[in-house]
Amino acid sequence: MIGAFCRCVSHFFKKLLNFVTMRRLLTRLINRVLLLSEPFTPAMGNGAELHTDGRRRMVVGLGNPGMEGTRHSVGMAVLSALAARLGVADRWRGDKHVSGEVIVSEIQHTQVVLLRPKLLMNVNGVSVAKAAGKYGVQPEDVLLVHDELDKPLGKVAIKHGGSARGHNGVRSCVDCLQTDVMPRLRVGIGRPAGGASVERHVLSRFSREEQQLLGLVLDQSVDLLLSQLTHQDDHQSPSSPPGGRQAAQKRTARKRSASPARAEDT
């Protein structure tokens, strides 16, 4: 009887593994199809918006369009806070060629593109890859901002490349850019309490109590983004090969903290 139970459990997990694998393959296929549906051409570029010289950076707020107030789209909230801090919050404009909304700005002589994808989280990478191509931004100069289940609300952390750690939006970016060197700002949202559904948790809105802490988190996140954007020496050169984990091991850890929001460097 025990043997029959073990075989049943083994069969269940094989089925589950096959389902997860097929889902990831399907998402990857959708990424590829969307990228090929409207390939970037030089005619799409807008040279008047960016200078012809200097290194270009891009900050992306990952999330779901129309769900900006949810935990899963906290990256978009951070990007909106960054735009407000820079005094360019009224300059968002839709760009059909990159399937998103963009702002082109400058921070201490560094040309910066802010991007809010208008595609679902699982295929955000399509928008990121198109925008990187249009504006001439290298993958190592693309900074992704996204929610992080494994950190509680109130903690933010910089991650220098590496695996997606189960985040579908980051996985889509890695797939579409074909590298994992992109630095990330991980904004903690915490895991659901009491065994509640993770999917329902990430798609829900912050409580009134959480909203009070969220304002401090957004301020801390913007501080970290500005620090990253104005310290270019800590980033890989465009000629560096892919390999976010190895690059991260060679960098000096930079930690900043503020109460109650805390910043980490991982």
Secondary structure, DSSP 8 states (H G I E B T S, - for coil): -HHHHHHHHHHHHHHHHHHHHHHHHHHHHHHHHHHHHS---GGG--TTTS-SSS-EEEEEE---TT-TTBGGGHHHHHHHHHHHHHT-GGG-EEETTTTEEEEEEEETTEEEEEEEE-S-GGGHHHHHHHHHHHHT--GGGEEEEEEETTS-TTEEEEEES---TT-HHHHHHHHHHT----EEEEEE----STT--HHHHHTSB--HHHHHHHHHHHHHHHHHHHHHHH-GGGS--TT--S-HHHHHHHS-----B-SSSEEEE-
